[in-house]
Amino acid sequence: MQLIECPWCGPREEVEFHYGGQAHVAYPEDPQALSDEEWAHYVFFRDNPKGLFAERWSHAAGCRRWFNAVRDTVTYRFHGVYRPDESRPVSS
């Protein structure tokens, strides 16, 4: 079982968390003004790197807060977590 560090609750088992997709994806200012193609690009097109990747996670079975994490997509190892109001760690 992998432990994930919640910025508010500390380390917890991975079953308490839900993956929320790529971090730092800005919501469109006026989504109704987007064409179908632009909306589809916003909804479905995300980076898929091999290596370190910034992701959103929810501590669903704990404090229910969202946070960001830097995770290696090859090894699944977490390299750092940070609150949404914080910048991505430089070393990550």
N, CA, C and O atoms as a GROMACS GRO file, in nm:
protein
  368
    1MET      N    1   0.085  -0.118   0.000
    1MET     CA    2   0.000   0.000   0.000
    1MET      C    3   0.089   0.124   0.000
    1MET      O    4   0.184   0.133   0.078
    2GLN      N    5   0.058   0.215  -0.086
    2GLN     CA    6   0.135   0.340  -0.095
    2GLN      C    7   0.076   0.445  -0.002
    2GLN      O    8  -0.046   0.455   0.011
    3LEU      N    9   0.161   0.522   0.062
    3LEU     CA   10   0.117   0.634   0.144
    3LEU      C   11   0.126   0.762   0.063
    3LEU      O   12   0.225   0.786  -0.006
    4ILE      N   13   0.022   0.843   0.073
    4ILE     CA   14   0.020   0.974   0.008
    4ILE      C   15   0.013   1.078   0.119
    4ILE      O   16  -0.064   1.065   0.213
    5GLU      N   17   0.095   1.181   0.106
    5GLU     CA   18   0.103   1.286   0.208
    5GLU      C   19  -0.002   1.394   0.178
    5GLU      O   20   0.012   1.468   0.080
    6CYS      N   21  -0.105   1.402   0.261
    6CYS     CA   22  -0.202   1.511   0.250
    6CYS      C   23  -0.140   1.634   0.316
    6CYS      O   24  -0.088   1.623   0.427
    7PRO      N   25  -0.144   1.751   0.251
    7PRO     CA   26  -0.085   1.872   0.312
    7PRO      C   27  -0.149   1.910   0.445
    7PRO      O   28  -0.087   1.980   0.525
    8TRP      N   29  -0.273   1.866   0.469
    8TRP     CA   30  -0.343   1.902   0.592
    8TRP      C   31  -0.344   1.789   0.695
    8TRP      O   32  -0.336   1.815   0.815
    9CYS      N   33  -0.354   1.664   0.650
    9CYS     CA   34  -0.372   1.550   0.741
    9CYS      C   35  -0.247   1.466   0.761
    9CYS      O   36  -0.242   1.384   0.853
   10GLY      N   37  -0.146   1.485   0.677
   10GLY     CA   38  -0.027   1.402   0.685
   10GLY      C   39  -0.042   1.276   0.601
   10GLY      O   40  -0.134   1.266   0.520
   11PRO      N   41   0.048   1.179   0.618
   11PRO     CA   42   0.047   1.058   0.534
   11PRO      C   43  -0.074   0.970   0.562
   11PRO      O   44  -0.109   0.942   0.677
   12ARG      N   45  -0.138   0.926   0.453
   12ARG     CA   46  -0.254   0.836   0.462
   12ARG      C   47  -0.244   0.733   0.350
   12ARG      O   48  -0.170   0.753   0.253
   13GLU      N   49  -0.318   0.623   0.364
   13GLU     CA   50  -0.316   0.518   0.262
   13GLU      C   51  -0.382   0.568   0.134
   13GLU      O   52  -0.475   0.648   0.137
   14GLU      N   53  -0.332   0.519   0.022
   14GLU     CA   54  -0.377   0.566  -0.109
   14GLU      C   55  -0.526   0.547  -0.132
   14GLU      O   56  -0.585   0.620  -0.212
   15VAL      N   57  -0.590   0.450  -0.067
   15VAL     CA   58  -0.733   0.424  -0.089
   15VAL      C   59  -0.819   0.541  -0.043
   15VAL      O   60  -0.936   0.549  -0.079
   16GLU      N   61  -0.763   0.633   0.037
   16GLU     CA   62  -0.838   0.749   0.085
   16GLU      C   63  -0.845   0.862  -0.018
   16GLU      O   64  -0.916   0.961   0.004
   17PHE      N   65  -0.773   0.848  -0.129
   17PHE     CA   66  -0.758   0.958  -0.224
   17PHE      C   67  -0.820   0.926  -0.360
   17PHE      O   68  -0.833   0.810  -0.398
   18HIS      N   69  -0.858   1.032  -0.432
   18HIS     CA   70  -0.906   1.020  -0.570
   18HIS      C   71  -0.822   1.111  -0.659
   18HIS      O   72  -0.794   1.226  -0.626
   19TYR      N   73  -0.785   1.057  -0.772
   19TYR     CA   74  -0.708   1.130  -0.871
   19TYR      C   75  -0.798   1.232  -0.940
   19TYR      O   76  -0.913   1.202  -0.971
   20GLY      N   77  -0.746   1.353  -0.964
   20GLY     CA   78  -0.827   1.458  -1.024
   20GLY      C   79  -0.774   1.514  -1.154
   20GLY      O   80  -0.823   1.617  -1.201
   21GLY      N   81  -0.675   1.449  -1.214
   21GLY     CA   82  -0.625   1.496  -1.342
   21GLY      C   83  -0.504   1.586  -1.330
   21GLY      O   84  -0.446   1.602  -1.223
   22GLN      N   85  -0.468   1.644  -1.443
   22GLN     CA   86  -0.350   1.730  -1.452
   22GLN      C   87  -0.370   1.858  -1.371
   22GLN      O   88  -0.476   1.920  -1.376
   23ALA      N   89  -0.268   1.898  -1.298
   23ALA     CA   90  -0.273   2.022  -1.220
   23ALA      C   91  -0.245   2.142  -1.310
   23ALA      O   92  -0.187   2.128  -1.417
   24HIS      N   93  -0.287   2.256  -1.265
   24HIS     CA   94  -0.257   2.386  -1.330
   24HIS      C   95  -0.321   2.400  -1.468
   24HIS      O   96  -0.263   2.462  -1.557
   25VAL      N   97  -0.439   2.344  -1.486
   25VAL     CA   98  -0.515   2.362  -1.610
   25VAL      C   99  -0.620   2.470  -1.582
   25VAL      O  100  -0.712   2.448  -1.503
   26ALA      N  101  -0.605   2.583  -1.644
   26ALA     CA  102  -0.695   2.696  -1.619
   26ALA      C  103  -0.831   2.672  -1.684
   26ALA      O  104  -0.840   2.631  -1.800
   27TYR      N  105  -0.937   2.699  -1.609
   27TYR     CA  106  -1.073   2.690  -1.662
   27TYR      C  107  -1.094   2.807  -1.758
   27TYR      O  108  -1.051   2.919  -1.728
   28PRO      N  109  -1.159   2.784  -1.872
   28PRO     CA  110  -1.181   2.894  -1.967
   28PRO      C  111  -1.260   3.009  -1.904
   28PRO      O  112  -1.354   2.986  -1.827
   29GLU      N  113  -1.222   3.132  -1.936
   29GLU     CA  114  -1.291   3.249  -1.881
   29GLU      C  115  -1.438   3.253  -1.922
   29GLU      O  116  -1.524   3.286  -1.840
   30ASP      N  117  -1.466   3.221  -2.048
   30ASP     CA  118  -1.603   3.222  -2.098
   30ASP      C  119  -1.628   3.091  -2.173
   30ASP      O  120  -1.618   3.089  -2.296
   31PRO      N  121  -1.658   2.983  -2.102
   31PRO     CA  122  -1.672   2.854  -2.167
   31PRO      C  123  -1.782   2.850  -2.274
   31PRO      O  124  -1.772   2.773  -2.369
   32GLN      N  125  -1.886   2.932  -2.259
   32GLN     CA  126  -1.994   2.931  -2.358
   32GLN      C  127  -1.950   2.991  -2.491
   32GLN      O  128  -2.015   2.969  -2.593
   33ALA      N  129  -1.842   3.066  -2.490
   33ALA     CA  130  -1.793   3.127  -2.614
   33ALA      C  131  -1.702   3.031  -2.693
   33ALA      O  132  -1.664   3.061  -2.806
   34LEU      N  133  -1.669   2.918  -2.634
   34LEU     CA  134  -1.580   2.823  -2.702
   34LEU      C  135  -1.655   2.744  -2.808
   34LEU      O  136  -1.773   2.712  -2.792
   35SER      N  137  -1.585   2.713  -2.914
   35SER     CA  138  -1.642   2.623  -3.015
   35SER      C  139  -1.640   2.481  -2.958
   35SER      O  140  -1.575   2.456  -2.856
   36ASP      N  141  -1.709   2.390  -3.023
   36ASP     CA  142  -1.707   2.250  -2.979
   36ASP      C  143  -1.566   2.195  -2.981
   36ASP      O  144  -1.527   2.120  -2.891
   37GLU      N  145  -1.489   2.232  -3.081
   37GLU     CA  146  -1.351   2.184  -3.092
   37GLU      C  147  -1.265   2.239  -2.977
   37GLU      O  148  -1.185   2.166  -2.918
   38GLU      N  149  -1.281   2.368  -2.945
   38GLU     CA  150  -1.205   2.427  -2.835
   38GLU      C  151  -1.244   2.366  -2.700
   38GLU      O  152  -1.159   2.340  -2.615
   39TRP      N  153  -1.375   2.342  -2.682
   39TRP     CA  154  -1.421   2.281  -2.557
   39TRP      C  155  -1.368   2.138  -2.545
   39TRP      O  156  -1.324   2.097  -2.438
   40ALA      N  157  -1.373   2.063  -2.653
   40ALA     CA  158  -1.321   1.926  -2.652
   40ALA      C  159  -1.172   1.926  -2.619
   40ALA      O  160  -1.124   1.839  -2.545
   41HIS      N  161  -1.099   2.022  -2.673
   41HIS     CA  162  -0.956   2.031  -2.642
   41HIS      C  163  -0.935   2.058  -2.493
   41HIS      O  164  -0.847   1.998  -2.431
   42TYR      N  165  -1.015   2.147  -2.435
   42TYR     CA  166  -1.004   2.176  -2.292
   42TYR      C  167  -1.037   2.052  -2.209
   42TYR      O  168  -0.965   2.021  -2.113
   43VAL      N  169  -1.143   1.982  -2.243
   43VAL     CA  170  -1.189   1.869  -2.163
   43VAL      C  171  -1.099   1.746  -2.176
   43VAL      O  172  -1.069   1.681  -2.077
   44PHE      N  173  -1.055   1.715  -2.298
   44PHE     CA  174  -0.992   1.586  -2.322
   44PHE      C  175  -0.840   1.588  -2.343
   44PHE      O  176  -0.775   1.486  -2.320
   45PHE      N  177  -0.783   1.698  -2.384
   45PHE     CA  178  -0.641   1.699  -2.418
   45PHE      C  179  -0.557   1.739  -2.298
   45PHE      O  180  -0.566   1.852  -2.248
   46ARG      N  181  -0.475   1.646  -2.252
   46ARG     CA  182  -0.386   1.670  -2.139
   46ARG      C  183  -0.248   1.616  -2.173
   46ARG      O  184  -0.232   1.533  -2.262
   47ASP      N  185  -0.148   1.666  -2.099
   47ASP     CA  186  -0.013   1.614  -2.115
   47ASP      C  187  -0.010   1.469  -2.066
   47ASP      O  188  -0.089   1.430  -1.979
   48ASN      N  189   0.079   1.390  -2.120
   48ASN     CA  190   0.096   1.251  -2.079
   48ASN      C  191   0.245   1.218  -2.077
   48ASN      O  192   0.292   1.136  -2.155
   49PRO      N  193   0.319   1.283  -1.986
   49PRO     CA  194   0.464   1.267  -1.988
   49PRO      C  195   0.510   1.137  -1.923
   49PRO      O  196   0.439   1.076  -1.844
   50LYS      N  197   0.629   1.099  -1.958
   50LYS     CA  198   0.696   0.989  -1.891
   50LYS      C  199   0.792   1.056  -1.792
   50LYS      O  200   0.891   1.117  -1.834
   51GLY      N  201   0.765   1.044  -1.664
   51GLY     CA  202   0.847   1.110  -1.563
   51GLY      C  203   0.762   1.194  -1.469
   51GLY      O  204   0.647   1.160  -1.442
   52LEU      N  205   0.819   1.302  -1.419
   52LEU     CA  206   0.750   1.386  -1.321
   52LEU      C  207   0.632   1.460  -1.384
   52LEU      O  208   0.642   1.513  -1.494
   53PHE      N  209   0.520   1.461  -1.310
   53PHE     CA  210   0.397   1.519  -1.361
   53PHE      C  211   0.319   1.579  -1.244
   53PHE      O  212   0.302   1.514  -1.141
   54ALA      N  213   0.272   1.703  -1.260
   54ALA     CA  214   0.192   1.769  -1.156
   54ALA      C  215   0.046   1.729  -1.173
   54ALA      O  216  -0.012   1.743  -1.281
   55GLU      N  217  -0.013   1.678  -1.064
   55GLU     CA  218  -0.150   1.626  -1.068
   55GLU      C  219  -0.234   1.686  -0.956
   55GLU      O  220  -0.181   1.738  -0.858
   56ARG      N  221  -0.366   1.678  -0.973
   56ARG     CA  222  -0.460   1.717  -0.868
   56ARG      C  223  -0.507   1.590  -0.798
   56ARG      O  224  -0.532   1.488  -0.862
   57TRP      N  225  -0.519   1.598  -0.665
   57TRP     CA  226  -0.568   1.486  -0.586
   57TRP      C  227  -0.668   1.538  -0.484
   57TRP      O  228  -0.657   1.651  -0.437
   58SER      N  229  -0.765   1.453  -0.449
   58SER     CA  230  -0.863   1.485  -0.346
   58SER      C  231  -0.849   1.384  -0.233
   58SER      O  232  -0.844   1.264  -0.256
   59HIS      N  233  -0.844   1.434  -0.110
   59HIS     CA  234  -0.843   1.344   0.006
   59HIS      C  235  -0.988   1.313   0.041
   59HIS      O  236  -1.043   1.363   0.139
   60ALA      N  237  -1.048   1.229  -0.041
   60ALA     CA  238  -1.192   1.202  -0.038
   60ALA      C  239  -1.239   1.137   0.092
   60ALA      O  240  -1.349   1.167   0.139
   61ALA      N  241  -1.159   1.051   0.152
   61ALA     CA  242  -1.200   0.981   0.274
   61ALA      C  243  -1.139   1.046   0.398
   61ALA      O  244  -1.136   0.986   0.505
   62GLY      N  245  -1.092   1.168   0.384
   62GLY     CA  246  -1.032   1.240   0.496
   62GLY      C  247  -1.089   1.380   0.505
   62GLY      O  248  -1.208   1.397   0.529
   63CYS      N  249  -1.004   1.479   0.487
   63CYS     CA  250  -1.045   1.619   0.500
   63CYS      C  251  -1.126   1.669   0.381
   63CYS      O  252  -1.184   1.778   0.386
   64ARG      N  253  -1.130   1.591   0.272
   64ARG     CA  254  -1.206   1.622   0.151
   64ARG      C  255  -1.153   1.745   0.077
   64ARG      O  256  -1.225   1.805  -0.002
   65ARG      N  257  -1.030   1.782   0.102
   65ARG     CA  258  -0.969   1.896   0.033
   65ARG      C  259  -0.891   1.850  -0.089
   65ARG      O  260  -0.843   1.737  -0.096
   66TRP      N  261  -0.879   1.942  -0.184
   66TRP     CA  262  -0.798   1.919  -0.303
   66TRP      C  263  -0.658   1.970  -0.280
   66TRP      O  264  -0.637   2.069  -0.209
   67PHE      N  265  -0.561   1.903  -0.340
   67PHE     CA  266  -0.422   1.948  -0.335
   67PHE      C  267  -0.352   1.902  -0.462
   67PHE      O  268  -0.406   1.823  -0.539
   68ASN      N  269  -0.233   1.952  -0.482
   68ASN     CA  270  -0.152   1.914  -0.598
   68ASN      C  271  -0.037   1.826  -0.553
   68ASN      O  272   0.011   1.837  -0.440
   69ALA      N  273   0.005   1.738  -0.640
   69ALA     CA  274   0.118   1.650  -0.611
   69ALA      C  275   0.203   1.635  -0.736
   69ALA      O  276   0.152   1.639  -0.848
   70VAL      N  277   0.332   1.617  -0.716
   70VAL     CA  278   0.422   1.585  -0.826
   70VAL      C  279   0.454   1.437  -0.812
   70VAL      O  280   0.509   1.392  -0.711
   71ARG      N  281   0.419   1.361  -0.916
   71ARG     CA  282   0.434   1.215  -0.912
   71ARG      C  283   0.509   1.170  -1.036
   71ARG      O  284   0.492   1.226  -1.144
   72ASP      N  285   0.593   1.069  -1.019
   72ASP     CA  286   0.664   1.008  -1.132
   72ASP      C  287   0.570   0.907  -1.197
   72ASP      O  288   0.528   0.811  -1.133
   73THR      N  289   0.537   0.928  -1.323
   73THR     CA  290   0.442   0.840  -1.392
   73THR      C  291   0.503   0.705  -1.427
   73THR      O  292   0.430   0.614  -1.467
   74VAL      N  293   0.633   0.690  -1.414
   74VAL     CA  294   0.698   0.561  -1.440
   74VAL      C  295   0.700   0.476  -1.314
   74VAL      O  296   0.666   0.357  -1.318
   75THR      N  297   0.741   0.536  -1.202
   75THR     CA  298   0.757   0.460  -1.077
   75THR      C  299   0.638   0.475  -0.983
   75THR      O  300   0.628   0.401  -0.885
   76TYR      N  301   0.547   0.568  -1.010
   76TYR     CA  302   0.433   0.602  -0.925
   76TYR      C  303   0.473   0.670  -0.795
   76TYR      O  304   0.387   0.697  -0.711
   77ARG      N  305   0.600   0.698  -0.775
   77ARG     CA  306   0.649   0.760  -0.652
   77ARG      C  307   0.610   0.908  -0.649
   77ARG      O  308   0.624   0.980  -0.748
   78PHE      N  309   0.561   0.952  -0.533
   78PHE     CA  310   0.528   1.093  -0.513
   78PHE      C  311   0.654   1.168  -0.473
   78PHE      O  312   0.728   1.124  -0.384
   79HIS      N  313   0.680   1.281  -0.538
   79HIS     CA  314   0.800   1.360  -0.511
   79HIS      C  315   0.769   1.485  -0.431
   79HIS      O  316   0.861   1.556  -0.390
   80GLY      N  317   0.644   1.513  -0.407
   80GLY     CA  318   0.606   1.630  -0.328
   80GLY      C  319   0.459   1.660  -0.342
   80GLY      O  320   0.397   1.627  -0.443
   81VAL      N  321   0.403   1.722  -0.241
   81VAL     CA  322   0.264   1.766  -0.244
   81VAL      C  323   0.260   1.913  -0.204
   81VAL      O  324   0.348   1.961  -0.131
   82TYR      N  325   0.158   1.984  -0.251
   82TYR     CA  326   0.146   2.125  -0.217
   82TYR      C  327   0.000   2.168  -0.234
   82TYR      O  328  -0.073   2.114  -0.316
   83ARG      N  329  -0.039   2.266  -0.153
   83ARG     CA  330  -0.177   2.316  -0.157
   83ARG      C  331  -0.202   2.392  -0.287
   83ARG      O  332  -0.107   2.440  -0.350
   84PRO      N  333  -0.327   2.404  -0.329
   84PRO     CA  334  -0.358   2.475  -0.454
   84PRO      C  335  -0.314   2.621  -0.454
   84PRO      O  336  -0.290   2.678  -0.560
   85ASP      N  337  -0.303   2.682  -0.336
   85ASP     CA  338  -0.260   2.823  -0.331
   85ASP      C  339  -0.108   2.838  -0.327
   85ASP      O  340  -0.058   2.950  -0.315
   86GLU      N  341  -0.036   2.728  -0.337
   86GLU     CA  342   0.110   2.731  -0.337
   86GLU      C  343   0.163   2.703  -0.478
   86GLU      O  344   0.094   2.642  -0.560
   87SER      N  345   0.284   2.748  -0.504
   87SER     CA  346   0.349   2.720  -0.633
   87SER      C  347   0.406   2.579  -0.632
   87SER      O  348   0.436   2.522  -0.526
   88ARG      N  349   0.421   2.524  -0.751
   88ARG     CA  350   0.485   2.393  -0.763
   88ARG      C  351   0.628   2.403  -0.710
   88ARG      O  352   0.699   2.498  -0.744
   89PRO      N  353   0.670   2.307  -0.628
   89PRO     CA  354   0.808   2.311  -0.576
   89PRO      C  355   0.910   2.313  -0.690
   89PRO      O  356   0.893   2.243  -0.790
   90VAL      N  357   1.014   2.393  -0.675
   90VAL     CA  358   1.115   2.410  -0.779
   90VAL      C  359   1.187   2.280  -0.808
   90VAL      O  360   1.217   2.251  -0.924
   91SER      N  361   1.216   2.201  -0.706
   91SER     CA  362   1.290   2.077  -0.725
   91SER      C  363   1.208   1.968  -0.791
   91SER      O  364   1.262   1.864  -0.828
   92SER      N  365   1.079   1.989  -0.806
   92SER     CA  366   0.992   1.885  -0.862
   92SER      C  367   0.965   1.910  -1.008
   92SER      O  368   0.894   1.832  -1.071
   0.00000   0.00000   0.00000
